[in-house]
Amino acid sequence: MNLKYSPEMREKALRMLDEAKPSHPNLMAAVRHVAGLLGMSAETLRVWHRRREVDAGQQPGVSTDVAEEI
């Protein structure tokens, strides 16, 4: 887990990404835009977005809860 960013910052970044997605041609364009605004790595934001989708059951993968149990 990345302790560089607070949970509040993570939620803010994901909220901003949700708001930016409709005005960009694809997810990565929105990720790069928001990451640039916040001064963070686009890869960090992309991973957070992916993790949120897995945890919500929208994408296949191992959820955070299951990963912590293992």
C-alpha positions as CSV (number, residue, x, y, z in Angstrom):
1,M,0.0,0.0,0.0
2,N,1.3,3.4,-0.9
3,L,1.4,5.6,2.2
4,K,2.5,8.7,0.2
5,Y,-1.1,9.7,-0.4
6,S,-3.8,9.9,2.2
7,P,-7.1,8.0,1.7
8,E,-8.8,11.4,1.3
9,M,-6.4,12.2,-1.6
10,R,-7.1,8.9,-3.2
11,E,-10.9,9.5,-3.0
12,K,-10.5,13.0,-4.4
13,A,-8.4,11.8,-7.3
14,L,-10.9,9.0,-8.1
15,R,-13.8,11.5,-7.9
16,M,-11.9,13.9,-10.3
17,L,-11.3,11.0,-12.6
18,D,-15.0,10.1,-12.7
19,E,-15.8,13.7,-13.5
20,A,-13.1,14.0,-16.2
21,K,-13.9,10.7,-18.1
22,P,-16.8,12.0,-20.2
23,S,-14.7,14.9,-21.6
24,H,-11.8,12.7,-22.7
25,P,-11.6,10.2,-25.6
26,N,-10.5,7.3,-23.4
27,L,-9.7,6.4,-19.8
28,M,-6.0,6.9,-20.1
29,A,-6.4,10.4,-21.5
30,A,-8.5,11.2,-18.4
31,V,-6.1,9.5,-16.1
32,R,-3.1,11.5,-17.5
33,H,-5.1,14.8,-17.3
34,V,-6.2,14.3,-13.6
35,A,-2.8,12.9,-12.5
36,G,-1.1,16.0,-14.1
37,L,-3.5,18.3,-12.2
38,L,-2.7,16.6,-8.9
39,G,1.1,16.2,-9.5
40,M,1.0,12.4,-9.2
41,S,1.9,9.5,-11.4
42,A,-0.7,8.5,-14.0
43,E,0.2,4.9,-13.2
44,T,-0.7,5.4,-9.5
45,L,-4.1,6.8,-10.5
46,R,-4.7,4.0,-13.0
47,V,-4.0,1.4,-10.4
48,W,-6.3,3.0,-7.9
49,H,-9.1,3.1,-10.6
50,R,-8.5,-0.6,-11.5
51,R,-8.5,-1.6,-7.8
52,R,-11.8,0.2,-7.3
53,E,-13.4,-1.6,-10.2
54,V,-12.2,-5.0,-9.0
55,D,-13.4,-4.3,-5.4
56,A,-16.8,-3.2,-6.8
57,G,-17.0,-6.4,-8.9
58,Q,-17.0,-4.5,-12.2
59,Q,-13.8,-6.2,-13.4
60,P,-12.3,-9.6,-12.7
61,G,-9.5,-9.9,-10.2
62,V,-8.8,-10.5,-6.5
63,S,-10.5,-7.9,-4.3
64,T,-8.6,-6.0,-1.7
65,D,-10.4,-7.9,1.1
66,V,-9.5,-11.3,-0.3
67,A,-5.9,-10.2,-1.0
68,E,-5.5,-9.1,2.7
69,E,-6.8,-12.5,3.9
70,I,-4.3,-14.3,1.8
